[in-house]
Amino acid sequence: MRLSITSYGLLVLCLCFLIHSELAWMEDIFSARDSVTAEAEKARSYYELYENIWKDLVCFPVPESASHKEATVSYENSWMFERTYGGSYGHEGTDLMADIQKNGYYPVLSISDGVVENIGWLEKGGWRIGIRSTHDVYFYYAHLDSYAEDFQKGDVIQAGQIIGYMGDTGYGKTEGTRGKFDVHLH
């Protein structure tokens, strides 16, 4: 069964609501104590980070196509799945997988306002751009086919602005390596 981007979005919102409820419950328990413990401080910092993420989110990173219904993406929760390029390690991300396997076909939008903090080639991530949001959250977009503009570090980005196009770059020491995996956005 295939779910639309909207369905995936609702699923993510439900999961986040559950996490939000659990974190609020944890904060209530920790705040009931007279003395502040290290665990309470850690929980509070995670809660603040979580809240900051939601303050920044404005749009989904891949827009739904009105003219091509087959141009969908699916969400793959690959957080901490094993990766073996350059050694064994946990994947620190989740992926949006393209149904149409064509480099540059899907535009990638910035999900928040922010500033370009990193841009360029990474051996594992390929062509990537990292945007620091107004609430100090770092959003990382990897495996891009190309950039929408000649972005530079320090450029101001608006939520919903096209920053690049989905691709299959990365997993290569040589800049521009392609084709080691399906077209997707990390």
N, C-alpha and C positions, 0 to 999 in steps of 0.2 A: 504494500500500500504506500503510495507516494503522498506526502504532505506538501502543501503549498508553503511559500515563504511566510505567509501570514500565520499558518498553523504552527510552524516552527517558532515564530516569534511569540505566539501565545504560550507554547510549551516552555520556552526560555523564561517568559514572564512568570509563569506558575512556579517554576523551579526557584527563581529568584525570590518570589514571595515567600516560599517555604524557607529558604535560607534566611531571608529577612526576619521571619517570625522566630526562627531558632536563635538568631543572633540577638534579637530583642529580648527573648526569654533569658539568654545567657547574661545579657547586660543587667536585667532586673535582678538576677540571682547575685551577680558580682557586686552590684551597687548596694545590696542589702547588708553586706558585710561592713563592719566598722573600719577595718584597715584595708588599704588597697594592696592587693597581692600582685605578683608578677603575672599570674594568669589573667587577672582582671584587666591589667594594662594591655596585655597582648590581645585579648578579646576586643577591648575598646578600639585598639589601633586597626584591627581587621574590620570591625564594624564601620569605622570612619572611612576606611578605604572603599569598602563596599558601597557606602552611601555616596561617596564622591563619584564612583563609576556611574551610578544611576543619575546623578545630577548632570553629568556630561552627555549622556546618550541622547541623540536627537533623531537618528535615522539608522536603518539597516544598511550595512556596507555594500550590498549589491542590490540595485533597484530591480523591482519586478517589471518585466517587459509587458507593455500593453499590446504590442503588435505580434509578439512571438511567444505564445503560451508554452511552447516546448523549451523555451530558454529559462529553465528553472535551476535553482541550486538547492543542494541538500546539506544539512548540518551533520557533521560527524564529530561526536564527542571523543576526540582522540587524546584527551588530557592524560599525560603520563604513560601513553602507550609506548612500547619499546620502539626505538629507532636504532639503526645499526650503522648508519653512514658515519665513518670516522670513529667507531667505537659504539658500545652499547650505552644508551641513556634514555631517560624518559622525555617524551615529547611535551614541551612546555607550551601547549597551545591547543586550539581546536580549529577545525577546518570547515570551510564552505566548499563543497564539491560541485563542479560545473557539470550539468547534464550534456551540454554541447561542448565537445572537446576541441575547442578552437582557441588558440592563443589570441588575446586581445579582443575577444568577442564581448565579454562582460565588463562594463565599467565598474570601478571600485570607488565608493564614496567615503569621505571622512565621516565618521559617526559622531564627531564632536568638533567644536571650535578648538583651536589650539595653535601650536607653533611647531614647525618642522624641527625635530631634534637630531634625527639621523636620516641619512639617505645614501643610497648607493648599493654596491655589491657586497654580499656576504656569502661565504662558501656554502653554508647550509641553507640560508634563506633566499638566496638569489637576489634579484632586484627587490629592494625593500624600502619602505619609508616608515619612520617612527614619528608619531605626533604626540607632543605633551599637551594635555588638555588644560583648560582653565582651572580645574580642581586638582592639578598635579598628577593625573593618571596618564600612563604611557600606553598609547595604542600602537600596535605593531602590525603592519600589513606586509606580508612577504610573498615570494614566488611570483611577483608581478611580471607581466610580459613587457610593459613599458609604463612610463609616467605620462600623465596628462599634460604636464607643463615642465619647464626646466626649473624645478623646485631647488631651493638652496636652504641650508640650515638657517633658521631664524625667520623663514617665511611664515606669515600668518595664514592659517587655513580656516575656512568656515565650514561648519557642519553641512553636509550634503554636497560639498564641492567634489568634483571628480578629481581624484588624485592619481589614478592609474587604471590599468586594465589587467584582469586576471591572466595568469600564465602558468608556466611549468618550469621556471628557472630555479637554479640552485643545485645543491649536492655535487658541486664541482669546484676545484681550485681555479679553473680557468673562467675568467669573467665571461658571462653570457651562456654558461652551460645550460642546456635545455633537455627536456624529454626523459628525465629520470623517474617521473611520476606523472599522474594525471593533472590536468589544469585544475587549479584550486586556489583558494585564498586562505592564508594562515593568519 
